[in-house]
Structure formats: C-alpha cells, structure tokens
Amino acid sequence: MSNIIARERDIVIPGEALAEGMDFLPGENTYRESDKIYSKALGLVGISGRVIKITPLSGPYVPKIGDKIIGKVTDIAMVGWRIDTGTAYSAMLNVKDATTRFVRKEEDLSKIIGIGDYVMVKIINVTSQNLIDLTMKEPGLFKVSGGRVIKINNQKVPRVIGKQGSMITLIKNKTNCDITVGQNGVIWVKGTPENEMLTVRAIKLIEEKAHQEGLTEKIEKFLNDNAVPGTVTHPATSSATSSVNSSEEGEMN
Amino acid sequence: MAYTKRVDGRKFDELRPIEAKAGVIPNADGSAYFKQGNTIAYAAVYGPREMFPKFKQNPKKGILRCFYSMMPFSGSGERIRPGGNRRSQEISMVMMNALDSMVDLSAFPNAVVDIFVDLPQTDAGTRCVAICAAGIALADAGIPMKDIISSVAVGQVDGTVVADLNYNEEAYPAIVSDIPVAMTHNGKQITLLQMDGEISKADLMKALEMAKIATEKIYELQKKALKEKFTQE
C-alpha cells in the first residue's frame, strides 16, 4: 500500500514526509528511511511518475559541468587564473582554455586578464572535491568590461530569465541594457548609467518576489512606471538578437 | 509547600508565547528570528564557504560551526562582557553537536557553514531558543538537512514537573532542575540533553515525555515560519 502524502508544488521543509510505501522512488533532495520518503531541503515538491523530487527555493550554487558562470579573477598562477565562483570553491582557468592566441612562456598573464576582472566562463570539469576547470574558448564567453556586476541568489536565476527568456527580454527591451546572467547568480548589466540602475532595481525586485504569481506583469509595470526619459524601447524584434547565456530553465509559478 | 501555581500563571505543560520568522537578515544566506517569552534570538547562516584556518578543513565533508553570544545588556541588566567566554563556548559546542547529526554537508568537502546566534534579550532557555532559531535559519539557507531540530527546556520545580522554565522558576528557592532537550521531529531522537539541579528518575521520564509534546508544538511554529516566507502576502 503506497500513497503520496505531499501534493505537487507544495512547499515542504526538511524532514517532512512526502510519500510512504516502496512504490515511489526518492529523487533529488529527498531520502528514504524505512518505508517513507522524506524531504531533505526547503523547496517545492515535484512528482514525475514514480519519482519524487524537491526543487529547492534557496540554497548554495552547486557547480555543474556545462554551466556558464560569471567569476572574478582573484589570483594569477603559473598556468592561468584563479577565479572566484561565488561558492566555497574557486576555479582554475588555464591559459590554453582562455585565449586562442599564442601566449609566450614568460608573458605577463595580467596583461591578458588582470586581478579583479570579471569573466564569463563555462565549467568543463568538476571533481568529487569540487575542484573546477573553466574555459573561455567558446562563443558567448568573454572578459567583462564596463557596466556593473550584481549578485543574486542562484536559485532565482530561472525567474530572472523567465519562460523562454521572456523576463530578461522584457528588461532588455525596456531598458536597452545588455544583460548577461551566470548560473551562479552573478549578473552583468551594461547600458547607460540610469538604465543600469533601473535594471539592477528590477532584478532585485524579481529576487525579492520570485515566488509570486504574475511576476512578468509586475516587472513590466515597474519598468513602465520608472522608465528613464529618452530611452528608445525596442518592440519584440530585438528578442531575436538577445543572447540568453544560460540554459532556459525558467518556469512560472 | 508544593509548587501548585507557576510564577507567571501558565499551565504546567504550557510554553511561553512564541514568535518565529524566517529570512530577517538580508545579507545572510539564511536567517531567523525566534522569540520565546522574554528570550529573543537572531540566527544568521553563512555558507557553505571556504574554511579558514585551512588546517581545519575536512576533505570528506563540510563542517558546521556555531557561534552563540549573549549581548552585553541582554540579561538582568548587569553588563556582560561582549564576545566569547567559557559559557558561550560551551553552548556553541553543544549547539553544534545538537544540529550536526541532521545536517548533511557531504556535498561540500573542505567548506564550512557558519551559524551566528545573537541574543538581544534573555530570560532563561537561551540555548534552546538558539537551537530553534538556528534550525529555521539552516533550512532557510537551503542547507541539506534530514530533519529540523526543535528544542525546549523542561524540568522540575519543587517536585512539580514543568515545561519551558523562565528565569524566576530557575531561581525558585527550592529544589529545581532545568533540563534543556533538543529533539528531531520524525524519530524524536534526542540530540541535546543537559541538566542543572536534581530530579528523580520517575520525574525525569515524565519531563522527557513532556518535552516530546513541547518540541512538537515548536516544530509546528518553525514549519509555519518557513512556509510563510514563501507564500504570497
């Protein structure tokens, strides 16, 4: 006899029973003890077939292979750069993965990327001890220059992007800013100073109200109410050129 | 003279009024406010972050660190020196032991999760309130946990078993015992058990049964505080 105790999209806390009986399987962020499945994190219940999983509502960024993140250069080593990923673990960007041009043996690496610079990079390897290797040799990966960098909780990234990039396209169109979102929650915004400020406020608003319904409408209203005079807003045409540098996992409540 | 009526008029198994709130400190990764009677605690969780000093890193799993501190004028009015002392070190240690068994940091080797608990006002039962606040804050920070720890003090005042003693009861001029207990929700496993004073074996068993019911009440409030943060206003 098996039955599900929690319902789909319920908010559960750690230790809450989700299902009993052996017919269900524990998925992400859950565990089984005797014949019951319990939650292991604060999040939303997801039931797909026999598997029960929890989508966390908060929590640290866990580096995954293939994620594109924005990191800050903290140190320069013999073979490359040490990058702060916004987690407990720093990452290594090797010279051979950083640039296509030939780098001589004695060349000063700080001339290419200096300490304190931000880079948009992709994770190519993560070990069991969370040692991270990065690459910058792909389209859409670059050294960040100008604009401003803000940090939000990484669990809110899908909401900032929206369904098929709807939210980020909306902000880009309304503010004329270039926005690049890293999966680790670091966001780079570039535009005119006033529009940058507005974009930052809009993103902070999304972070604050991430779990609410009708968020896109709220943000649209906020952007219309606070629009910077003289900004030429683009209609939907610009969405084709917008580059969403993240996996489109955006979902609406 | 038996203890027939409690100093603040509560029933023997009644807890002081409790308020709990999650996410009160924006800069922390997770935070909580927990008020029980006149005892107030703020807990802030930071991490997982890089562990310093480096020699304390554990390559097999992450480490949990607790910092308990009573604020200078939090007690009876007498100023306590701010910062750590022997008492706060001990309480930090027992807090860490109480929480550690349910926190799963195997995905974060070499890292540390820091919990800071500050008490702006105290009236007995501070380690229990600190553990309750830390439990909410850890869940709010999204740290993987098997269960939430709830904690309450039980004890005996002049032969009567009571729950959630306040300072006047702890200082009652008779034989008094104060037993802070921390328990998990699902298995009702005890993760903290200390005692001050003296109690008979029968009364201790009675007190622990009382603690089971009391921690269940606190668990419901912790759960409510966490869910409130994510439901629409």
Contacts between the chains, C-beta under 8 A, distances in Angstrom:
chain1	res1	chain2	res2	distance
A	11	B	227	5.3
A	11	B	230	5.3
A	11	B	231	7.1
A	13	B	139	5.6
A	13	B	148	6.3
A	13	B	222	7.7
A	13	B	223	5.4
A	13	B	226	4.9
A	13	B	227	7.1
A	14	B	102	7.9
A	14	B	139	5.4
A	14	B	144	7.5
A	14	B	145	3.9
A	14	B	146	6.8
A	14	B	147	6.3
A	14	B	148	5.7
A	15	B	102	7.7
A	15	B	145	6.9
A	15	B	146	6.2
A	15	B	147	3.4
A	15	B	148	5.3
A	15	B	184	7.2
A	15	B	185	5.3
A	15	B	186	5.7
A	16	B	223	7.7
A	17	B	186	7.5
A	29	B	144	6.8
A	31	B	146	6.7
A	33	B	186	7.6
A	38	B	146	7.1
A	38	B	147	7.6
A	38	B	186	6.9
A	40	B	104	6.8
A	40	B	144	5.0
A	40	B	145	6.5
A	40	B	146	6.5
A	41	B	139	7.9
A	41	B	142	6.1
A	41	B	143	8.0
A	41	B	144	5.6
A	41	B	145	7.3
A	42	B	139	4.8
A	42	B	140	6.8
A	42	B	142	6.2
A	42	B	226	6.0
A	56	B	142	5.2
A	57	B	142	7.3
A	57	B	230	5.7
A	58	B	29	7.7
A	58	B	30	6.7
A	58	B	140	6.3
A	58	B	141	6.4
A	58	B	142	3.8
A	59	B	141	7.0
A	59	B	142	2.3
A	59	B	143	7.2
A	60	B	29	7.3
A	60	B	47	7.5
A	60	B	48	5.5
A	60	B	108	7.6
A	60	B	141	7.9
A	60	B	142	6.5
A	60	B	143	7.9
A	62	B	107	6.9
A	87	B	48	7.4
A	88	B	47	6.8
A	88	B	48	4.5
A	88	B	49	4.9
A	88	B	50	5.1
A	88	B	51	7.8
A	88	B	62	7.8
A	88	B	108	6.1
A	88	B	110	7.2
A	88	B	111	3.6
A	88	B	112	7.6
A	89	B	50	7.5
A	89	B	110	7.7
A	89	B	111	7.4
A	90	B	50	7.7
A	128	B	109	7.8
A	129	B	59	6.4
A	129	B	109	5.3
A	129	B	110	6.9
A	130	B	108	7.5
A	130	B	109	6.5
A	130	B	110	7.5
A	155	B	142	7.1
A	211	B	230	4.9
A	211	B	231	7.8
A	211	B	232	7.5
A	212	B	232	5.5
A	213	B	232	7.1
